Amino acid sequence: MRIATIKGHVTSTVKHRSLEGWRLLIAVPESPDLAPQVVIDNLGAAIGQRVMISSDGSEARKMVGSQLSPARWSVMGIIDPERDLAL
């Protein structure tokens, strides 16, 4: 699990069938040596929000309902800025 900030939405005219209807976002991890990731979001994270993301592909594939899905990263939680002790 990593902490990341949502920077934008992903738009795709062609994608794997298992990802149709899912919200895809760009999440930038706080660690500067890690690359941005495309994440599946079912929690409604907004641009600029800090979130917890997970690279557990088996859980992401369970979310989309297909073991053949290329999904790997997903939003696991939204960090409440009023309760965030790291700020």
N, C-alpha and C positions, 0 to 999 in steps of 0.2 A: 504494500500500500504506500502511496505517495500523496503529498499535498501538492495541489496544482491550482492555477488560476485559469478560468475559462476566458479564452480570447476571441472566440468566434464560432460561427456555425459552419458545418460542412454541407455543401450542396453537390449532389451527384445525379446526373441523368441516368447513368447506368451503374447498378450496384448489385451485389449478391442478393438473391431473392430473400434470404433470411433477414436482411437489413431494411427491407421496405417497410415504411411506416415508423421507423425508429428515428429519434432525434440524435443526430451525430454532431458532436462539438469538438473544438480544438482546445485541448488542455495543455498548458505549459507548466511543467513541474518547477518547483521552487529551486531545486538544485541546478546550478548553471551548466553542469556537464551532461544533463539529460535532454533529449530531444522532445519537442512537442508531440503529443499523441492525439489520435482521433479516438474519442470515447463515446460509448453508447450512454445516453442519459434517459432515465425514466423517472427522475426526481424533479425535473424542471429547473435545473441550474441556469442562471442568467450570466450574460457576459460580465466579466469583472468579479464574479464571486469566486471565493476560495472553496475548493472541494477536495474530498479524498477520492483518489482513483485507485483501482486495483487492476493488476495485470493477470488476474486469474482467469484465463481463457475458458476454462470449463464452466465457471459461473456465468460468464458473459454469454456463452453458447446456450446455457440453460435459460437465460433471460429471453433470448430470441427464439428459443424452441427448436434449434437445429444443431446437431452435433457436427454438421458439415460446414457451419458458418465460419467465416474468417474473423469473426469478432474476438477480440482479446481484452481490450481495455473497457472499463465501465466506471461510471460515477457511483461510488458507494455511500457518499454522504456530502451534505452541504454544511460548511463551517459557518456558524452564526457569528457575525462580526462583533456583536455585543458581548459574546461570551468567550471570544478568542483571546486567550492569555498571551499569545505570541505577538500581538499588535503593540 
